[in-house]
């Protein structure tokens, strides 16, 4: 199929782009979005804090950890090293959490 | 040295060149006489950032050297560490790594092809190429959980195994991409606008390519048959028979040909690997302990990528990364003179430079940044040649 046919065919099709703020694309299940911290499952081993490559995790006490999503590079190492079962750290599929205020970039605690 | 009439700065923020580089172009009318290249706008000191990290942390920093070919940096890092450990990964891990590696090459070349079309003013083809690229990114998001930074490789293993329906999904997407790419390739070669704009522009003869030590698609477009996947095979490249795309003339059109051919060849490699995907369990991941030094290389979409790592007390003591863009950016100062000024963005784009990969040497002393040529640098800082 030549380029002309392609151009003509796409005149009668719906665009592949989406109206982003109104229609949000649903990410796949493995997508790494904003970190969710389950404070009740945490055993307080500090492995996540020690292994974070960008020091985005600050440990206060068992059940109280700060995740700075402004620093986080979403590599997923904190979840991988978490020894608690079920894991105390999970990734949600929320991706549009950018904000003008630093307080909004703190972790979601459940 | 002759002083030319007019010096035009191209970049670091220019609508023609999308990445931060400053080209001081000396013009005599429309013709370029002399070019001076200034870099350093995206220098992040990433080799220093790697130092002091443990092997598992450093993997994620290494994968962020480049924003387009994240998997290749991960793979080069993992290959280096596995070389040090003397570890041979299971066959299924190797196969999945090969698939991901080729998908990365496809999306990188499609991104470049779209960008090239944008540079010569063909916005329609730009959108078409990027629409195809989106299918590859969907594959990545489904398998690895990331669209740009995938972070699926682990030392010794992978983070995720493929699900049962994944190979079918990848095959479907990849076949569709390959079919469309073939159509666009044929259109590009017939299209007068593309051919007249790219033919005999930025020509690198074979002798020059050898002299500058070029690798990757640029060298192959000039007729140098070099490919790390062939000369130093890793993963499944030794088991799989694939063709090395090659050109002759070494101009921008030839580079377009080589890259689009590689997209189609990568699709074939993915199909072949997925048809023989071994059925076994991948090992679970755990934190590693690494001591000693080692090096490895892989074939990134832009050429040969080299890693050297030295570990001490389970921390990275020294890291040296040689990215493909690093080797060939200086060639611009030789390529551009004699061309008309309208061809400058086309030539820069046709090399597919990646500046966040490239920026390595910038000497800062007493608050002053000094730029040194290779000889001066060696003499001043007494590096062994």
Boltz contact constraints between the chains, C-beta under 6 A:
constraints:
  - contact:
      token1: [A, 1]
      token2: [B, 183]
      max_distance: 6.0
  - contact:
      token1: [A, 3]
      token2: [B, 187]
      max_distance: 6.0
  - contact:
      token1: [A, 16]
      token2: [B, 131]
      max_distance: 6.0
  - contact:
      token1: [A, 28]
      token2: [B, 141]
      max_distance: 6.0
  - contact:
      token1: [A, 28]
      token2: [B, 142]
      max_distance: 6.0
  - contact:
      token1: [A, 30]
      token2: [B, 145]
      max_distance: 6.0
  - contact:
      token1: [A, 31]
      token2: [B, 145]
      max_distance: 6.0
  - contact:
      token1: [A, 32]
      token2: [B, 145]
      max_distance: 6.0
  - contact:
      token1: [A, 53]
      token2: [B, 57]
      max_distance: 6.0
  - contact:
      token1: [A, 53]
      token2: [B, 60]
      max_distance: 6.0
  - contact:
      token1: [A, 53]
      token2: [B, 61]
      max_distance: 6.0
  - contact:
      token1: [A, 75]
      token2: [B, 60]
      max_distance: 6.0
  - contact:
      token1: [A, 75]
      token2: [B, 151]
      max_distance: 6.0
